[in-house]
Amino acid sequence: MNAVTVSPKYQVVIPRSVRERIHLHPGERLQVISFDDRIELIPIRPMREMKGVLKGFDPSFVRDETDRV
């Protein structure tokens, strides 16, 4: 588990192991989300990186009779 310290300017350094695991590079943007007593940083990826993400996805499913259409 990695721990960081908040600087007097409220800055933190993301540990190298985390940066490497999520392939984070200098200049990339992060979405900041707060939930109750925690903070999450989510990389903002360009849409072009999503190309092929659904390749092989089977969109067929069986609807329950009680579903409204």
C-alpha positions in Angstrom: 0.0 0.0 0.0 1.4 3.4 -1.0 1.1 6.5 1.2 1.6 10.1 0.2 2.0 13.4 2.0 0.0 16.5 1.2 2.4 19.5 0.7 1.6 23.0 2.1 0.3 23.8 -1.4 -2.0 20.7 -1.2 0.0 18.8 -3.8 0.7 15.1 -3.7 3.1 12.9 -5.7 1.6 9.8 -7.3 4.0 6.9 -6.4 6.0 5.4 -9.3 4.5 2.0 -8.9 1.0 3.4 -9.4 2.0 5.6 -12.3 3.6 2.7 -14.1 0.7 0.3 -13.4 -1.9 2.7 -15.0 0.6 4.1 -17.7 0.3 7.7 -16.5 2.6 10.2 -18.1 3.4 13.9 -17.3 0.8 16.3 -18.7 -2.0 13.8 -18.6 -5.3 15.0 -17.0 -7.0 13.3 -14.1 -10.7 13.5 -13.0 -11.0 14.1 -9.3 -13.9 12.6 -7.5 -14.6 12.6 -3.8 -16.8 10.1 -2.0 -17.6 10.7 1.7 -14.0 10.5 3.2 -12.0 9.4 0.1 -10.6 10.9 -3.1 -10.3 9.1 -6.4 -8.1 10.2 -9.3 -9.3 8.8 -12.7 -7.2 9.3 -15.9 -9.1 11.1 -18.6 -8.4 9.1 -21.8 -9.0 10.3 -25.3 -11.9 8.5 -27.2 -9.5 7.3 -29.8 -8.1 4.9 -27.2 -11.5 3.3 -26.9 -11.3 1.9 -30.5 -11.8 -1.8 -30.5 -12.8 -2.0 -26.8 -16.1 -3.8 -27.6 -14.6 -6.1 -30.2 -16.2 -9.5 -29.8 -18.9 -8.2 -27.5 -22.2 -10.2 -27.8 -25.0 -7.7 -27.5 -27.8 -10.3 -27.5 -29.6 -10.9 -24.3 -32.9 -12.4 -23.1 -35.4 -9.8 -21.9 -37.6 -10.7 -18.9 -41.3 -10.6 -19.7 -41.9 -8.0 -17.0 -39.5 -5.5 -18.6 -41.2 -2.5 -20.0 -40.5 -1.8 -23.7 
